Amino acid sequence: MNSHSFHDAILRAETESDTDPSGEATAVNRVNQDPCPMDLSLRWAKPVTSKRRQWLQEAMSAAFRGQREEVEQMKNCLRVLSQPTPSSAGEAELATDQQEREGALELLADLCENMDNAADFCQLSGMHLLVGRYLEAGPAGLRWRAAQLIGTCSQNVAAIQEQVLGLGALRKLLRLLDRDPCDAVRVKALFAISCLVREQEAGLLQFLRLDGFSVLMRAMQQQVQKLKVKSAFLLQNLLVGHPEHKGTLCAMGMVQQLVALVRTEHSPFHEHVLGALCSLVTDFPQGVRECREPELGLEELLRHRCQLLQQHEEYQEELEFCEKLLQTCFSTPTDDSMDR
């Protein structure tokens, strides 16, 4: 039962019951106007008229009915998705079949924006079907919709995240992000990965074991702007939330790779790259030392970029990151004094 829907229905019923048929305010209405209204449970303690009881019963029935209808919709979608793909069908029939499956995945994504529905979807074994059959399906339209649905269900729900991780979805999602030929699939795979590793310790540990940071770096080196921005944003978020992994990233050559990205043709993506670099060097002397390596030429690059951005208000955040990097890496004590 969706508690929010139930509560909203009750409030609507109470609002309607605040005026009798003659249009005069009732005692309940006067309570609502009180500058310090009573708790809802206390208001219910008042004598309940037969008319008000009927309104409350109808509100409760509507709330329960709405939840049941959404569960039935999910069951219908899963019936469509569980059907075997027609083996000897013509091109038109195959196209129709794919459209029906895509429609089912889209409806499920809408329904599962509600956390109660997402939990019901998993209880109906929907996640097993997604990960096992659709995440690496033939048509790209099914793959990206499956990845989107996994992310939608998983975000901010630890129990669902754990189930998804237990099904081995993260390995498949990283493979999609790294190798899928369809840009939409890669973007949605990244969304699902983000939902599984941010604020989720078990997900982050799996991510590390599967060399997820290398996959993320390769995603930032692609030509798809949305993929680059979202990958850099996730990297920055993980660095802020989990500074204990900075050493691992430095050992991978992350400083050098981020600086190389900043040297590419200027774009809004650079703001997130510089933000990640700032996070990497903050309170981390090893990162500072690597940024100071003469062959990187980072100080000159940052000063030139500051001059470029000074007159552009839309790039103020990027400018702030440049100034912070200059302050942190090139206006601090020497390496020897940092180590002491």
Kinemage of the C-alpha trace (Angstrom):
@kinemage 1
@onewidth
@group {chain A} dominant
@subgroup {mainchain}
@vectorlist {calphas} color= white
{ca met a 1} P 0.000 0.000 0.000
{ca asn a 2} L 1.378 3.405 -0.969
{ca ser a 3} L 1.266 5.400 2.279
{ca his a 4} L 1.603 8.739 0.448
{ca ser a 5} L -1.375 8.020 -1.822
{ca phe a 6} L -3.430 6.891 1.164
{ca his a 7} L -2.579 9.985 3.190
{ca asp a 8} L -3.344 12.305 0.240
{ca ala a 9} L -6.679 10.591 -0.305
{ca ile a 10} L -7.639 11.025 3.353
{ca leu a 11} L -6.719 14.714 3.274
{ca arg a 12} L -8.801 15.225 0.141
{ca ala a 13} L -11.743 13.504 1.796
{ca glu a 14} L -11.365 15.666 4.882
{ca thr a 15} L -11.237 18.835 2.813
{ca glu a 16} L -14.437 17.856 1.061
{ca ser a 17} L -16.105 16.985 4.375
{ca asp a 18} L -15.304 20.357 5.948
{ca thr a 19} L -18.455 21.931 4.510
{ca asp a 20} L -21.927 20.509 4.898
{ca pro a 21} L -24.453 20.582 1.996
{ca ser a 22} L -25.730 23.980 3.105
{ca gly a 23} L -22.256 25.477 2.673
{ca glu a 24} L -21.641 26.153 6.364
{ca ala a 25} L -18.273 25.357 7.914
{ca thr a 26} L -18.249 22.317 10.205
{ca ala a 27} L -16.335 21.811 13.422
{ca val a 28} L -13.608 20.065 11.480
{ca asn a 29} L -13.231 23.121 9.247
{ca arg a 30} L -12.895 25.318 12.302
{ca val a 31} L -10.135 23.082 13.585
{ca asn a 32} L -8.318 23.481 10.261
{ca gln a 33} L -8.453 27.230 10.687
{ca asp a 34} L -6.977 27.054 14.183
{ca pro a 35} L -3.500 28.661 14.227
{ca cys a 36} L -2.278 25.546 16.052
{ca pro a 37} L -4.355 22.719 14.494
{ca met a 38} L -4.580 19.402 16.309
{ca asp a 39} L -2.778 16.268 15.201
{ca leu a 40} L -4.668 14.310 12.537
{ca ser a 41} L -5.133 11.384 14.940
{ca leu a 42} L -6.777 13.705 17.483
{ca arg a 43} L -9.100 15.083 14.835
{ca trp a 44} L -10.160 11.556 14.001
{ca ala a 45} L -11.039 11.080 17.666
{ca lys a 46} L -14.003 13.419 17.139
{ca pro a 47} L -17.405 11.799 16.586
{ca val a 48} L -17.584 10.518 13.019
{ca thr a 49} L -20.840 11.178 11.220
{ca ser a 50} L -22.178 8.579 8.815
{ca lys a 51} L -21.547 10.923 5.895
{ca arg a 52} L -17.949 11.551 6.918
{ca arg a 53} L -17.426 7.835 7.471
{ca gln a 54} L -18.605 7.204 3.930
{ca trp a 55} L -16.146 9.770 2.546
{ca leu a 56} L -13.274 8.189 4.481
{ca gln a 57} L -14.207 4.702 3.299
{ca glu a 58} L -14.319 5.879 -0.314
{ca ala a 59} L -10.932 7.578 0.062
{ca met a 60} L -9.368 4.417 1.500
{ca ser a 61} L -10.900 2.280 -1.231
{ca ala a 62} L -9.588 4.608 -3.943
{ca ala a 63} L -6.069 4.544 -2.488
{ca phe a 64} L -5.998 0.747 -2.248
{ca arg a 65} L -7.539 0.408 -5.690
{ca gly a 66} L -4.913 2.721 -7.239
{ca gln a 67} L -2.066 0.682 -5.786
{ca arg a 68} L -3.632 -2.602 -6.904
{ca glu a 69} L -4.109 -1.226 -10.416
{ca glu a 70} L -0.437 -0.231 -10.646
{ca val a 71} L 0.675 -3.680 -9.503
{ca glu a 72} L -1.573 -5.232 -12.152
{ca gln a 73} L -0.029 -2.937 -14.765
{ca met a 74} L 3.434 -4.132 -13.733
{ca lys a 75} L 2.319 -7.768 -13.937
{ca asn a 76} L 0.982 -7.168 -17.446
{ca cys a 77} L 4.278 -5.569 -18.490
{ca leu a 78} L 6.224 -8.520 -17.113
{ca arg a 79} L 3.974 -10.917 -19.024
{ca val a 80} L 4.887 -9.098 -22.225
{ca leu a 81} L 8.601 -9.132 -21.375
{ca ser a 82} L 8.542 -12.809 -20.371
{ca gln a 83} L 7.268 -13.969 -23.759
{ca pro a 84} L 9.814 -15.744 -25.989
{ca thr a 85} L 10.992 -13.772 -28.996
{ca pro a 86} L 9.195 -15.019 -32.150
{ca ser a 87} L 11.687 -17.318 -33.873
{ca ser a 88} L 10.134 -17.532 -37.325
{ca ala a 89} L 8.455 -14.138 -37.509
{ca gly a 90} L 8.695 -11.720 -40.399
{ca glu a 91} L 10.332 -8.307 -40.181
{ca ala a 92} L 7.055 -6.485 -39.475
{ca glu a 93} L 6.090 -8.902 -36.705
{ca leu a 94} L 9.518 -8.616 -35.093
{ca ala a 95} L 9.287 -4.813 -35.192
{ca thr a 96} L 5.853 -4.925 -33.527
{ca asp a 97} L 7.132 -7.329 -30.886
{ca gln a 98} L 10.053 -5.035 -30.080
{ca gln a 99} L 7.780 -2.001 -29.836
{ca glu a 100} L 5.569 -3.832 -27.344
{ca arg a 101} L 8.571 -4.762 -25.208
{ca glu a 102} L 9.960 -1.220 -25.340
{ca gly a 103} L 6.551 0.125 -24.337
{ca ala a 104} L 6.431 -2.272 -21.383
{ca leu a 105} L 9.876 -1.153 -20.219
{ca glu a 106} L 8.904 2.515 -20.520
{ca leu a 107} L 5.705 2.022 -18.523
{ca leu a 108} L 7.620 0.149 -15.839
{ca ala a 109} L 10.157 2.988 -15.644
{ca asp a 110} L 7.310 5.466 -15.069
{ca leu a 111} L 5.643 3.290 -12.430
{ca cys a 112} L 8.905 2.542 -10.612
{ca glu a 113} L 9.610 6.224 -10.007
{ca asn a 114} L 7.452 5.393 -6.980
{ca met a 115} L 9.608 3.491 -4.461
{ca asp a 116} L 6.710 1.261 -3.386
{ca asn a 117} L 6.205 0.188 -6.986
{ca ala a 118} L 9.946 -0.382 -7.410
{ca ala a 119} L 9.900 -2.716 -4.404
{ca asp a 120} L 6.855 -4.559 -5.796
{ca phe a 121} L 8.582 -4.870 -9.178
{ca cys a 122} L 11.532 -6.611 -7.530
{ca gln a 123} L 9.234 -8.887 -5.525
{ca leu a 124} L 7.654 -9.920 -8.825
{ca ser a 125} L 11.144 -11.047 -9.999
{ca gly a 126} L 11.250 -8.207 -12.496
{ca met a 127} L 14.890 -7.418 -11.760
{ca his a 128} L 15.951 -11.008 -12.486
{ca leu a 129} L 14.293 -10.730 -15.894
{ca leu a 130} L 15.917 -7.364 -16.648
{ca val a 131} L 19.455 -8.362 -15.751
{ca gly a 132} L 19.279 -11.865 -17.166
{ca arg a 133} L 17.558 -11.174 -20.460
{ca tyr a 134} L 17.313 -7.511 -21.411
{ca leu a 135} L 20.451 -5.750 -20.229
{ca glu a 136} L 22.443 -7.354 -23.051
{ca ala a 137} L 19.582 -7.907 -25.481
{ca gly a 138} L 20.004 -7.633 -29.242
{ca pro a 139} L 18.114 -4.384 -29.984
{ca ala a 140} L 19.701 -1.246 -28.493
{ca gly a 141} L 16.238 0.121 -27.656
{ca leu a 142} L 15.738 -2.730 -25.203
{ca arg a 143} L 19.230 -2.438 -23.718
{ca trp a 144} L 19.060 1.244 -22.854
{ca arg a 145} L 15.520 0.987 -21.480
{ca ala a 146} L 16.563 -1.944 -19.284
{ca ala a 147} L 19.552 0.019 -17.956
{ca gln a 148} L 17.346 3.034 -17.281
{ca leu a 149} L 14.831 0.896 -15.373
{ca ile a 150} L 17.587 -0.643 -13.246
{ca gly a 151} L 18.813 2.831 -12.320
{ca thr a 152} L 15.312 4.124 -11.618
{ca cys a 153} L 14.545 1.244 -9.255
{ca ser a 154} L 17.945 1.319 -7.542
{ca gln a 155} L 18.476 4.966 -6.751
{ca asn a 156} L 18.413 5.612 -2.999
{ca val a 157} L 16.944 2.170 -2.124
{ca ala a 158} L 19.580 0.024 -0.411
{ca ala a 159} L 17.595 -3.238 -0.525
{ca ile a 160} L 17.104 -2.983 -4.297
{ca gln a 161} L 20.740 -1.959 -4.829
{ca glu a 162} L 21.846 -5.071 -2.952
{ca gln a 163} L 19.591 -7.299 -5.054
{ca val a 164} L 20.863 -5.778 -8.306
{ca leu a 165} L 24.490 -6.150 -7.208
{ca gly a 166} L 23.833 -9.750 -6.215
{ca leu a 167} L 22.552 -10.489 -9.728
{ca gly a 168} L 25.860 -9.385 -11.259
{ca ala a 169} L 24.369 -6.351 -12.990
{ca leu a 170} L 27.322 -4.046 -12.305
{ca arg a 171} L 29.726 -6.122 -14.404
{ca lys a 172} L 27.277 -6.039 -17.327
{ca leu a 173} L 26.644 -2.314 -16.943
{ca leu a 174} L 30.369 -1.540 -16.950
{ca arg a 175} L 30.740 -3.658 -20.083
{ca leu a 176} L 27.929 -1.693 -21.755
{ca leu a 177} L 29.508 1.629 -20.735
{ca asp a 178} L 32.876 0.535 -22.088
{ca arg a 179} L 31.949 -1.271 -25.295
{ca asp a 180} L 28.384 -0.763 -26.448
{ca pro a 181} L 28.161 0.774 -29.947
{ca cys a 182} L 25.017 2.755 -29.048
{ca asp a 183} L 25.551 6.084 -27.265
{ca ala a 184} L 22.117 5.966 -25.593
{ca val a 185} L 22.933 2.569 -24.061
{ca arg a 186} L 26.225 3.851 -22.686
{ca val a 187} L 24.633 6.947 -21.150
{ca lys a 188} L 21.880 4.914 -19.465
{ca ala a 189} L 24.393 2.310 -18.287
{ca leu a 190} L 26.370 5.108 -16.628
{ca phe a 191} L 23.178 6.350 -14.941
{ca ala a 192} L 22.527 2.872 -13.517
{ca ile a 193} L 26.155 2.509 -12.389
{ca ser a 194} L 25.939 5.835 -10.580
{ca cys a 195} L 22.791 4.683 -8.764
{ca leu a 196} L 24.588 1.523 -7.618
{ca val a 197} L 27.887 2.997 -6.364
{ca arg a 198} L 27.071 6.401 -4.892
{ca glu a 199} L 26.363 6.138 -1.168
{ca gln a 200} L 26.525 2.330 -1.493
{ca glu a 201} L 29.634 0.770 0.014
{ca ala a 202} L 29.080 -2.730 -1.420
{ca gly a 203} L 28.523 -1.251 -4.870
{ca leu a 204} L 31.691 0.825 -4.682
{ca leu a 205} L 33.743 -2.203 -3.614
{ca gln a 206} L 32.436 -4.153 -6.619
{ca phe a 207} L 33.168 -1.144 -8.811
{ca leu a 208} L 36.783 -1.132 -7.607
{ca arg a 209} L 37.217 -4.894 -8.110
{ca leu a 210} L 35.895 -4.574 -11.663
{ca asp a 211} L 38.346 -1.726 -12.458
{ca gly a 212} L 35.463 0.714 -12.730
{ca phe a 213} L 37.672 3.815 -12.503
{ca ser a 214} L 39.487 2.796 -15.697
{ca val a 215} L 36.129 2.364 -17.448
{ca leu a 216} L 35.081 5.794 -16.190
{ca met a 217} L 38.263 7.385 -17.519
{ca arg a 218} L 37.774 5.808 -20.943
{ca ala a 219} L 34.206 7.146 -20.980
{ca met a 220} L 35.558 10.667 -20.372
{ca gln a 221} L 37.806 10.287 -23.408
{ca gln a 222} L 34.911 9.620 -25.806
{ca gln a 223} L 33.325 12.129 -28.165
{ca val a 224} L 29.841 11.981 -26.622
{ca gln a 225} L 29.460 15.178 -24.598
{ca lys a 226} L 26.763 13.893 -22.235
{ca leu a 227} L 28.800 10.775 -21.486
{ca lys a 228} L 31.941 12.816 -20.807
{ca val a 229} L 30.191 15.253 -18.471
{ca lys a 230} L 28.352 12.584 -16.491
{ca ser a 231} L 31.481 10.432 -16.167
{ca ala a 232} L 33.542 13.358 -14.847
{ca phe a 233} L 30.732 14.329 -12.468
{ca leu a 234} L 30.566 10.775 -11.064
{ca leu a 235} L 34.349 10.690 -10.643
{ca gln a 236} L 34.272 13.981 -8.753
{ca asn a 237} L 31.433 12.747 -6.547
{ca leu a 238} L 33.284 9.528 -5.685
{ca leu a 239} L 36.467 11.428 -4.852
{ca val a 240} L 34.602 13.747 -2.484
{ca gly a 241} L 32.696 10.913 -0.826
{ca his a 242} L 35.558 8.394 -0.714
{ca pro a 243} L 38.923 10.188 -0.418
{ca glu a 244} L 40.527 6.929 0.730
{ca his a 245} L 40.726 5.853 -2.931
{ca lys a 246} L 42.841 8.812 -4.089
{ca gly a 247} L 46.032 6.764 -3.851
{ca thr a 248} L 44.577 4.109 -6.150
{ca leu a 249} L 43.649 6.753 -8.698
{ca cys a 250} L 47.080 8.387 -8.604
{ca ala a 251} L 48.693 4.976 -9.135
{ca met a 252} L 46.525 4.588 -12.244
{ca gly a 253} L 47.889 7.848 -13.673
{ca met a 254} L 44.618 9.699 -13.158
{ca val a 255} L 46.323 13.095 -12.640
{ca gln a 256} L 48.104 12.878 -15.991
{ca gln a 257} L 44.966 11.736 -17.790
{ca leu a 258} L 42.818 14.497 -16.323
{ca val a 259} L 45.379 17.142 -17.298
{ca ala a 260} L 45.449 15.709 -20.827
{ca leu a 261} L 41.669 16.131 -20.996
{ca val a 262} L 41.944 19.769 -19.898
{ca arg a 263} L 44.329 20.323 -22.839
{ca thr a 264} L 41.676 19.310 -25.381
{ca glu a 265} L 39.553 21.917 -27.172
{ca his a 266} L 37.722 23.949 -24.552
{ca ser a 267} L 34.177 22.887 -23.666
{ca pro a 268} L 31.819 22.986 -20.641
{ca phe a 269} L 33.040 19.453 -19.871
{ca his a 270} L 36.316 20.933 -18.580
{ca glu a 271} L 34.573 22.354 -15.519
{ca his a 272} L 33.882 18.820 -14.272
{ca val a 273} L 37.377 17.575 -15.153
{ca leu a 274} L 38.962 20.422 -13.195
{ca gly a 275} L 36.506 19.783 -10.349
{ca ala a 276} L 37.638 16.148 -10.227
{ca leu a 277} L 41.285 17.231 -10.277
{ca cys a 278} L 40.616 19.651 -7.408
{ca ser a 279} L 39.019 16.863 -5.389
{ca leu a 280} L 41.982 14.597 -6.121
{ca val a 281} L 44.597 17.032 -4.770
{ca thr a 282} L 42.660 18.416 -1.794
{ca asp a 283} L 44.357 17.273 1.430
{ca phe a 284} L 46.393 14.780 -0.590
{ca pro a 285} L 50.111 15.632 -0.959
{ca gln a 286} L 50.790 12.844 -3.457
{ca gly a 287} L 48.287 14.376 -5.864
{ca val a 288} L 49.856 17.819 -5.399
{ca arg a 289} L 53.316 16.449 -6.149
{ca glu a 290} L 52.110 14.829 -9.353
{ca cys a 291} L 50.443 18.058 -10.478
{ca arg a 292} L 53.783 19.846 -9.980
{ca glu a 293} L 55.662 17.535 -12.334
{ca pro a 294} L 57.374 19.912 -14.839
{ca glu a 295} L 56.529 17.758 -17.874
{ca leu a 296} L 52.801 18.257 -17.204
{ca gly a 297} L 53.091 22.040 -17.593
{ca leu a 298} L 49.966 22.374 -15.462
{ca glu a 299} L 50.775 25.735 -13.870
{ca glu a 300} L 51.172 27.449 -17.240
{ca leu a 301} L 48.019 25.737 -18.530
{ca leu a 302} L 45.975 26.919 -15.539
{ca arg a 303} L 47.214 30.517 -15.773
{ca his a 304} L 46.410 30.651 -19.467
{ca arg a 305} L 42.965 29.181 -18.811
{ca cys a 306} L 42.283 31.778 -16.100
{ca gln a 307} L 43.012 34.563 -18.598
{ca leu a 308} L 40.685 32.920 -21.111
{ca leu a 309} L 37.806 32.607 -18.641
{ca gln a 310} L 38.026 35.953 -16.851
{ca gln a 311} L 35.613 37.729 -19.195
{ca his a 312} L 33.087 34.884 -19.405
{ca glu a 313} L 30.553 34.810 -16.603
{ca glu a 314} L 29.198 31.427 -17.716
{ca tyr a 315} L 32.549 29.809 -16.864
{ca gln a 316} L 32.941 31.184 -13.345
{ca glu a 317} L 32.886 27.778 -11.662
{ca glu a 318} L 35.607 26.506 -13.972
{ca leu a 319} L 37.616 29.652 -13.216
{ca glu a 320} L 37.255 29.002 -9.482
{ca phe a 321} L 38.559 25.455 -9.924
{ca cys a 322} L 41.583 26.795 -11.843
{ca glu a 323} L 42.336 29.326 -9.127
{ca lys a 324} L 41.953 26.698 -6.409
{ca leu a 325} L 44.364 24.356 -8.215
{ca leu a 326} L 46.898 27.157 -8.590
{ca gln a 327} L 46.596 27.972 -4.902
{ca thr a 328} L 46.782 24.330 -3.776
{ca cys a 329} L 49.540 23.102 -6.062
{ca phe a 330} L 51.681 26.132 -6.840
{ca ser a 331} L 51.374 28.466 -3.852
{ca thr a 332} L 52.063 25.939 -1.079
{ca pro a 333} L 55.257 24.853 0.754
{ca thr a 334} L 57.803 22.686 -1.003
{ca asp a 335} L 57.438 18.933 -1.278
{ca asp a 336} L 59.989 18.355 1.481
{ca ser a 337} L 58.139 20.512 3.983
{ca met a 338} L 54.850 18.836 3.014
{ca asp a 339} L 56.315 15.448 3.870
{ca arg a 340} L 57.646 16.503 7.275
